[in-house]
Amino acid sequence: MTRKELEAKLDELKSDYVRIQSDLDKLEYVKGRVSSAEGQLIRLEKEIAETRQQLEELKNTEKA
C-alpha cells in the first residue's frame, strides 16, 4: 500500500471507531447488549495499530 492509501485507511478506521464507541455509549445507557460493540472496538484497535505500524515502516523506508 502507498502512504496515501494507508493514511486514508487509518482515517476510515478512526471514523469507524468513533462511531462504534458512540453506539456503545448509547447501548450502555439503555442497558443494551454491549459485547458485540466491544468486540468490534477491540478488532478496530488492533487494525489501527497494525496500520500505524505499516505507515511507520513505510516512512522509515522512505527516509533511507
C-alpha positions as CSV (number, residue, x, y, z in Angstrom):
1,M,0.0,0.0,0.0
2,T,1.1,3.5,-0.6
3,R,1.4,6.1,2.1
4,K,-1.7,7.9,0.9
5,E,-3.7,4.6,1.0
6,L,-2.5,3.8,4.5
7,E,-3.4,7.3,5.7
8,A,-6.9,7.0,4.2
9,K,-7.4,3.6,5.7
10,L,-6.3,4.9,9.1
11,D,-8.7,7.8,8.8
12,E,-11.5,5.4,8.0
13,L,-10.7,3.1,10.9
14,K,-10.6,6.0,13.3
15,S,-14.0,7.2,12.0
16,D,-15.5,3.7,12.5
17,Y,-14.0,3.5,16.0
18,V,-15.6,6.8,17.0
19,R,-19.0,5.7,15.5
20,I,-18.9,2.4,17.3
21,Q,-17.8,4.0,20.6
22,S,-20.8,6.3,20.3
23,D,-23.1,3.3,19.7
24,L,-21.6,1.5,22.7
25,D,-22.2,4.5,24.9
26,K,-25.9,4.5,23.8
27,L,-26.2,0.8,24.4
28,E,-24.7,1.2,27.9
29,Y,-27.1,4.0,28.6
30,V,-30.2,1.9,27.8
31,K,-28.6,-1.2,29.3
32,G,-28.4,-3.0,26.0
33,R,-26.0,-5.8,24.9
34,V,-22.6,-4.3,24.5
35,S,-20.4,-7.3,23.9
36,S,-20.7,-7.1,20.1
37,A,-19.7,-3.4,20.1
38,E,-16.8,-4.1,22.5
39,G,-15.6,-6.9,20.2
40,Q,-15.7,-4.5,17.2
41,L,-13.7,-1.9,19.1
42,I,-11.1,-4.4,20.1
43,R,-10.8,-5.5,16.5
44,L,-10.5,-1.9,15.3
45,E,-7.9,-1.1,17.9
46,K,-5.7,-3.9,16.6
47,E,-6.3,-2.9,13.0
48,I,-5.4,0.8,13.8
49,A,-2.2,-0.3,15.5
50,E,-1.3,-2.5,12.5
51,T,-2.0,0.3,10.0
52,R,0.1,2.7,12.1
53,Q,2.9,0.2,12.2
54,Q,2.8,-0.2,8.4
55,L,2.7,3.6,8.0
56,E,5.7,4.0,10.3
57,E,7.7,1.3,8.4
58,L,6.9,3.0,5.1
59,K,8.1,6.3,6.5
60,N,11.3,4.8,7.7
61,T,11.8,3.2,4.3
62,E,11.2,6.5,2.5
63,K,13.9,8.2,4.7
64,A,16.5,5.6,3.9
